[in-house]
Amino acid sequence: MELNPLYESHIVKVAVSFEPTAPDLDPDKLSKVLNIDADDSAKAGNKRHNFIGKPVEQHIEGWWKLSTEDKVSSKDINAHFKYLLDRLLPHKDKILNLTANGKTYFNVVWKSTYLYAGTGPVLEHEIIHGVTELNAEIGFDIYQVDEKKS
């Protein structure tokens, strides 16, 4: 789907990540099963750090992250989800098995210079269906920014 040029002109950044978690999730095993390297991950018990790098506590769950950051340049949120779903859905059963006692989750970062009713991200029904296939939740971090920076 091509975006309306006026709508696209105010979008500064779009990124979507898939972040499954579970108390016993071994991110290395998930990477091996999917044949996809994680962009970031941790096992339960690994040290956790705050935004300035100071250790704060241990991770209580294993987690794994695959992001569209620096991989998908489109401002269309659906292109970002499609990139992830194309890689994940063929392994749906393996993902759901390894996260059976945890959660599957998509995190969206969407930045725009103009936020008003009807100007936010719109998900196509195929994307919603794919997210549902992974039993996933979606979180949206939506920001209005003053400058066209990511």
N, C-alpha and C positions, 0 to 999 in steps of 0.2 A: 504494500500500500504506500503510495506517495503521500507525504504530508503536505497540507496546505502551506505555501511559502510564508504567509503571514504568521500562522501558528508556529511553524518551524523557526522563524526568525527570533523569537523570544526564548527558545530553549537553549540553555547554555551547556548542560551536561545531563547525560543519562547513563546510568550503570545499574546492572542487575547482578546479584550473586545468589547462588544456591548454597545453603548452609545447613546441612543436616547435623543433628546432635543426638547423642544418646550416652547414657552413663558408661556403657561398655563399648562404644564405637572406637574401633581402631582405624584411624584415618589412613594409615599405610595400607591396611587390608582393603579399604574402600578404593583407594587409588589403584591398587593392583587389580581388583575385580573389574573396575571400570576401564582400566587401561588409560586413565586420565590423571595427570599430576595435579594435585591441589595447588591453588594459589596461596593458601595458608591453611594451617590445621594445628590441632593439639590433641594430646591424649589426656584423659582424666589423670590428675596428679601432676601434670606439667605446671611449671610456674607460669603465672599470668602477670602481665605487666600493664601499667596504666599508659596513657597517651604520651608520657615523657620517658617511658622506658623503665620506670621504677617498679620492682616486683611488689605486687599487692596481695596475692593469694594464689592458691592452686586452682586449676580448672577442675570443676566437679563433674564435667562431662567431656567426652571426646567430641570433637567437631571437625568439620572438613568444609572448605570453601572453594567454589569455582565461580569466578567473576568474569563479567564482560569488559571490565576496565582494561583499557589499552588493547582490546581485541575486536570490539565492534564500534565503528565510528558513527553509525547512524544516530540521529536524534529521535528515531521512532522506537518507543519502548518495546513494541512488539518484535522488532528485529533483535533486540537484546534477549528477550524471552525465547525467541525462536532458536537463537544460537545455543542457549543452554538446553532447551528441551530436545533439540536434535541430538545432543550428546548424551542426555540423561535417559530419555524415555526408552531407548532400546535396552536399558539395564534396569528398568523400573522394578522388577521383582527382586533383583539383587539389592537395590537401594532400600526397598521397603523391608526386606529381611534383615539387613544390617542395622536398620534404625527402628526396629519393631517396638522397642521400649523407649523411644525418643521422639524427636520431631523432625519433620522436613519443612524447610522454610526458605522463602525467597525474600531478599532484601533489595529494595529499590531506592536508588538515590536519583532524584530528579530536581534540577535547578533551572530556574527561569527568571528572566528579568521582568516578567509580567504575570501576576497571578490574579485571576478574577474568575467568577463563575463560568465554568465550561472550558477553562484554558489548561486544565491539568491533564495528566496522562490518561489515555483511553486504551483499555485492553480488548483485543479482538476475542471473539468467542472461542476460537481454536486455542488461543493461549490459555484462557480460563480452563478449558477442558484438559489441556496438558498439565497444568498446575494441579488440578483435581486428581489426575491419574497418579500423581506422586504424593497424594494426601498432604499437600503442602499448604502452608499459610503464607500470606504476603504481608510484609511490612513496608510502608512508604515513608521515606524521609524526603519531604518536599520543602524546597527552600526558594524564597524570592531573593535574588541577588541584585545588587545595583550595577555591577559591571559584568561584561561578558568574559568571565574567567571560569575555569572549572574548579 
